[in-house]
Amino acid sequence: MNSILAFYNSSIGKKVLMSLTGLFLILFLVEHLVGNLLLYANDNGHMYEAYGEFLVSNPVIRTIEIVLFASVLVHALLAVLLWYRNKQTRPEKYERYRLKDNTPLASRTTIITGSVIFIFLVIHLDSFFLPTRFSAVKLSSYHLILMRFANPWYALFYLVALLVLGYHLRHGFQSAFQTLGLRNKTYTPFLDGLAFIVWFLIPLAFATIPVYFYFFHQATSAVLMGVH
């Protein structure tokens, strides 16, 4: 037990745990995207709603959901702790030391992009998760999506957040495997291809959703919101 605590208290221990939670969150992104693609079934959201009901009623999924929320908090907390520790130990007092010459921009802005993503998650949960799970009135997830993405500012915010997410993942995904010691000559080509899917194709697929609903479901959304 003492050795485990000692490992966690070290910088490498925190980086390993942050890498593992980050990879778990990426797996969730894949699952979430698969579910969201049901929105394109052109059945007024029936398949999407059925998928959502399955998630809510499945005790295994509900348990994973708790692990998911814990992973988000742990990942964010570790990122802040490591950022603060690096800031404290960084030799900025030396006039010739220039951070931009030693670390890439993506690495230096991870704390910023991560903060933007965390704010997006809070707004996203308030927009979709809380109304469908804890509202006194039963709300349809599909109708919520129609209403939210009828708002051009919300749709734009969603797209900007996805752009930031892609940039964050571009560095974070590679960094996670580097920390875990899995980036070598054997696996690097495969990981580079997988990284492209993670940081580019997945956010791009998510980005098609607000674009699709804003431009092709405006009339339906207006009716749902009582706009005449």
C-alpha positions in Angstrom: 0.0 0.0 0.0 2.8 2.4 0.9 4.5 1.7 -2.4 1.3 2.5 -4.3 0.8 5.8 -2.4 4.5 6.7 -3.1 4.0 6.0 -6.8 0.9 8.1 -6.9 2.6 11.0 -5.1 5.3 11.0 -7.7 5.0 13.1 -10.9 5.2 9.9 -13.0 2.5 8.3 -11.0 0.2 11.2 -11.5 1.0 11.2 -15.2 0.3 7.5 -15.5 -3.1 7.9 -13.8 -3.9 10.9 -15.9 -3.0 9.0 -19.0 -5.3 6.0 -18.0 -8.2 8.3 -17.2 -7.7 10.2 -20.4 -7.8 7.0 -22.5 -10.9 5.9 -20.7 -12.6 9.2 -21.5 -11.6 8.7 -25.2 -13.3 5.3 -25.1 -16.4 7.0 -23.8 -16.2 9.5 -26.6 -16.3 6.7 -29.1 -19.3 5.1 -27.4 -21.1 8.5 -27.2 -20.5 9.1 -30.8 -21.9 5.7 -31.8 -25.1 6.5 -29.9 -25.3 10.0 -31.4 -25.1 8.7 -34.9 -28.5 7.2 -34.3 -29.8 10.7 -34.7 -29.3 10.3 -38.4 -31.8 7.4 -38.6 -34.5 9.8 -39.8 -37.2 8.3 -37.5 -37.9 11.3 -35.4 -35.5 10.2 -32.8 -37.1 6.8 -31.9 -33.9 4.8 -32.1 -31.9 7.4 -30.3 -34.5 7.6 -27.5 -34.6 3.8 -27.2 -30.8 3.8 -27.0 -31.0 6.4 -24.2 -33.6 4.3 -22.3 -31.3 1.3 -22.5 -28.5 3.2 -21.0 -30.6 4.6 -18.1 -32.2 1.2 -17.3 -29.0 -0.8 -17.5 -27.3 -1.2 -14.0 -23.9 -2.0 -15.6 -24.0 1.2 -17.7 -25.1 3.2 -14.6 -22.1 1.9 -12.8 -19.8 2.8 -15.7 -21.4 6.2 -15.6 -20.2 6.8 -12.1 -16.7 5.7 -13.1 -16.9 8.1 -16.0 -17.7 11.1 -13.8 -15.0 10.1 -11.4 -12.5 9.9 -14.3 -13.4 13.4 -15.5 -12.8 14.8 -12.0 -9.6 12.8 -11.4 -8.2 13.7 -14.9 -8.9 17.4 -14.3 -7.5 17.5 -10.8 -4.3 15.7 -11.8 -3.9 18.1 -14.7 -4.1 21.1 -12.4 -1.7 19.5 -9.9 0.9 18.7 -12.5 0.5 22.1 -14.1 1.0 23.8 -10.7 4.0 21.6 -9.9 5.7 22.3 -13.2 5.1 26.0 -12.8 6.7 25.9 -9.4 9.8 24.0 -10.6 10.2 25.8 -13.9 13.4 27.7 -14.1 11.8 31.0 -15.4 14.3 33.0 -13.3 17.0 32.2 -15.9 17.0 34.9 -18.5 18.1 32.6 -21.3 15.4 30.0 -20.6 12.6 30.2 -23.1 9.7 27.8 -22.6 8.6 28.0 -26.2 12.0 26.6 -27.4 11.7 23.6 -25.1 8.0 22.5 -25.3 5.5 22.5 -28.2 2.5 24.9 -28.1 0.0 22.0 -27.6 1.8 21.0 -24.5 2.0 24.5 -23.1 -1.7 25.2 -23.7 -3.0 21.9 -22.4 -4.2 23.5 -19.2 -6.1 26.1 -21.2 -7.7 23.7 -23.7 -8.5 21.3 -20.8 -10.2 24.2 -18.9 -12.3 25.1 -22.0 -13.4 21.4 -22.4 -14.3 21.2 -18.7 -16.5 24.3 -19.0 -18.1 22.8 -22.1 -18.8 19.6 -20.2 -20.6 21.5 -17.5 -22.7 23.4 -20.0 -23.3 20.2 -22.0 -24.5 18.3 -18.9 -26.8 21.2 -17.9 -28.2 21.3 -21.4 -28.9 17.6 -21.9 -28.1 15.3 -19.0 -29.8 17.2 -16.1 -33.0 18.0 -17.9 -33.6 14.4 -18.9 -32.5 12.7 -15.7 -33.6 15.1 -12.9 -36.4 17.3 -14.3 -39.8 17.0 -12.8 -41.2 17.0 -16.3 -40.1 14.1 -18.5 -38.2 15.6 -21.4 -37.2 14.0 -24.7 -33.5 14.0 -25.4 -34.2 14.3 -29.1 -36.4 17.3 -28.7 -33.8 18.9 -26.5 -31.3 18.4 -29.2 -33.6 20.0 -31.8 -34.1 23.0 -29.5 -30.5 23.5 -28.4 -29.1 23.4 -31.9 -31.8 25.7 -33.3 -29.9 28.4 -31.3 -27.0 29.5 -33.6 -24.9 30.7 -30.6 -25.2 27.3 -28.9 -24.4 25.5 -32.1 -21.4 27.8 -32.7 -20.2 27.3 -29.1 -20.5 23.5 -29.6 -18.4 23.6 -32.7 -15.7 25.8 -31.1 -15.5 23.4 -28.2 -15.1 20.5 -30.5 -12.2 22.3 -32.3 -10.5 22.8 -28.9 -11.2 19.2 -28.0 -9.5 18.0 -31.2 -6.4 20.1 -30.4 -6.4 18.9 -26.9 -6.6 15.2 -28.0 -3.9 15.7 -30.6 -1.4 16.2 -27.9 -3.0 14.3 -25.1 -3.5 11.0 -27.0 0.1 10.8 -28.0 1.3 12.0 -24.6 -0.7 9.2 -22.9 1.0 6.4 -24.8 4.4 8.1 -24.4 3.9 8.2 -20.6 2.8 4.5 -20.6 5.9 3.6 -22.6 4.1 2.3 -25.6 5.4 4.6 -28.2 8.2 2.8 -30.0 9.2 1.9 -33.6 6.8 -1.1 -33.6 3.7 0.7 -32.5 4.3 4.3 -33.6 2.8 3.9 -37.1 -0.3 2.3 -35.7 -0.7 4.9 -33.0 -0.2 7.7 -35.4 -3.1 6.4 -37.5 -5.2 5.9 -34.4 -4.4 9.3 -33.2 -5.7 10.9 -36.4 -9.0 9.1 -35.9 -9.1 10.3 -32.2 -8.2 13.9 -32.6 -9.6 14.6 -36.1 -12.3 12.2 -37.2 -14.2 11.8 -33.9 -14.5 15.6 -33.3 -15.4 16.0 -36.9 -18.2 13.4 -36.7 -19.6 15.2 -33.6 -19.4 18.5 -35.4 -21.7 17.3 -38.1 -24.6 17.0 -35.6 -25.1 20.7 -34.8 -24.6 21.6 -38.4 -27.1 19.0 -39.5 -29.8 20.0 -37.0 -29.3 23.7 -37.4 -29.6 23.7 -41.2 -32.1 20.8 -41.7 -34.4 20.9 -38.6 -35.0 24.6 -38.1 -38.8 24.3 -38.9 -39.3 21.4 -36.5 -37.3 23.1 -33.8 -39.3 26.3 -34.1 -42.6 24.4 -33.6 -41.2 22.6 -30.5 -40.1 26.0 -29.0 -43.5 27.6 -29.7 -42.0 30.0 -32.3 -44.4 31.1 -34.9 
